[in-house]
Amino acid sequence: MPSLKSIFKPVADLFIRLEIMDQQNRLDAAKAGKMQMPMAVRGPWSVANTLRDIDPQTAKAIIKESEQRIKDLQAKLG
């Protein structure tokens, strides 16, 4: 019988990969001087333009935060 870890590890890895993709999108938007509106604000089925302009200082903070989060998540994947 397979262990619980062998069953749930692929599922956990999938969610980590999804978060990495989300952070990469956030990073790309910040490099372009934009910020993606959170899903909680826009709703999950929103088709409106969810990018908003941000100032350079906020963009730098988002870039730094996203890069660190991506590194942490990639370390979890191994």
Contact map, one row per residue, 1 for C-alpha under 8 A:
111000000000000000000000000000000000000000000000000000000000000000000000000000
111101100000000000000000000000000000000000000000000000000000000000000000000000
111111100000000000000000000000000000000000000000000000000000000000000000000000
011111110000000000000000000000000000000000000000000000000000000000000000000000
001111111000000000000000000000000000000000000000000000000000000000000000000000
011111111100000000000000000000000000000000000000000000000000000000000000000000
011111111110000000000000000000000000000000000000000000000000000000000000000000
000111111111000000000000000000000000000000000000000000000000000000000000000000
000011111111100000000000000000000000000000000000000000000000000000000000000000
000001111111110000000000000000000000000000000000000000000000000000000000000000
000000111111111000000000000000000000000000000000000000000000000000000000000000
000000011111111100000000000000000000000000000000000000000000000000000000000000
000000001111111110000000000000000000000000000000000000000000000000000000000010
000000000111111111000000000000000000000000000000000000000000000000000000000000
000000000011111111100000000000000000000000000000000000000000000000000000000000
000000000001111111110000000000000000000000000000000000000000000000000000100010
000000000000111111111000000000000000000000000000000000000000000000000000000000
000000000000011111111100000000000000000000000000000000000000000000000000000000
000000000000001111111110000000000000000000000000000000000000000000000000000000
000000000000000111111111000000000000000000000000000000000000000000000100110000
000000000000000011111111100000000000000000000000000000000000000000000000000000
000000000000000001111111110000000000000000000000000000000000000000000000000000
000000000000000000111111111000000000000000000000000000000000000001101100000000
000000000000000000011111111100000000000000000000000000000000000001000100000000
000000000000000000001111111110000000000000000000000000000000000000000000000000
000000000000000000000111111111000011000000000000000000000000010001000000000000
000000000000000000000011111111100000000000000000000000000000011001100000000000
000000000000000000000001111111110000000000000000000000000000000000000000000000
000000000000000000000000111111111111000000000000001000000000000000000000000000
000000000000000000000000011111111110000000000000000000000011011000000000000000
000000000000000000000000001111111100000000000000000000000010001000000000000000
000000000000000000000000000111111100000000000000000000000000000000000000000000
000000000000000000000000000011111110000000000000000011110010000000000000000000
000000000000000000000000000011111111000000000000001111000010000000000000000000
000000000000000000000000010011001111100000000000001111000010000000000000000000
000000000000000000000000010010000111110000000000011100000000000000000000000000
000000000000000000000000000000000011111011000000011100000000000000000000000000
000000000000000000000000000000000001111111000000000000000000000000000000000000
000000000000000000000000000000000000111111110000000000000000000000000000000000
000000000000000000000000000000000000011111110000000000000000000000000000000000
000000000000000000000000000000000000111111100000000000000000000000000000000000
000000000000000000000000000000000000111111110100010000000000000000000000000000
000000000000000000000000000000000000001111111100000000000000000000000000000000
000000000000000000000000000000000000001101111100000000000000000000000000000000
000000000000000000000000000000000000000000111110000000000000000000000000000000
000000000000000000000000000000000000000001111111000000000000000000000000000000
000000000000000000000000000000000000000000001111100000000000000000000000000000
000000000000000000000000000000000000000000000111110000000000000000000000000000
000000000000000000000000000000000000000000000011111000000000000000000000000000
000000000000000000000000000000000001100001000001111100000000000000000000000000
000000000000000000000000000010000111100000000000111110000000000000000000000000
000000000000000000000000000000000111100000000000011111000000000000000000000000
000000000000000000000000000000001110000000000000001111100000000000000000000000
000000000000000000000000000000001110000000000000000111110110000000000000000000
000000000000000000000000000000001000000000000000000011111110000000000000000000
000000000000000000000000000000001000000000000000000001111111000000000000000000
000000000000000000000000000000000000000000000000000000111111100000000000000000
000000000000000000000000000000000000000000000000000001111111110000000000000000
000000000000000000000000000001101110000000000000000001111111111000000000000000
000000000000000000000000000001000000000000000000000000011111111100000000000000
000000000000000000000000000000000000000000000000000000001111111110000000000000
000000000000000000000000011001000000000000000000000000000111111111000000000000
000000000000000000000000001001100000000000000000000000000011111111100000000000
000000000000000000000000000000000000000000000000000000000001111111110000000000
000000000000000000000000000000000000000000000000000000000000111111111000000000
000000000000000000000011011000000000000000000000000000000000011111111100000000
000000000000000000000010001000000000000000000000000000000000001111111110000000
000000000000000000000000000000000000000000000000000000000000000111111111000000
000000000000000000000010000000000000000000000000000000000000000011111111100000
000000000000000000010011000000000000000000000000000000000000000001111111110000
000000000000000000000000000000000000000000000000000000000000000000111111111000
000000000000000000000000000000000000000000000000000000000000000000011111111100
000000000000000100010000000000000000000000000000000000000000000000001111111110
000000000000000000010000000000000000000000000000000000000000000000000111111111
000000000000000000000000000000000000000000000000000000000000000000000011111111
000000000000000000000000000000000000000000000000000000000000000000000001111111
000000000000100100000000000000000000000000000000000000000000000000000000111111
000000000000000000000000000000000000000000000000000000000000000000000000011111
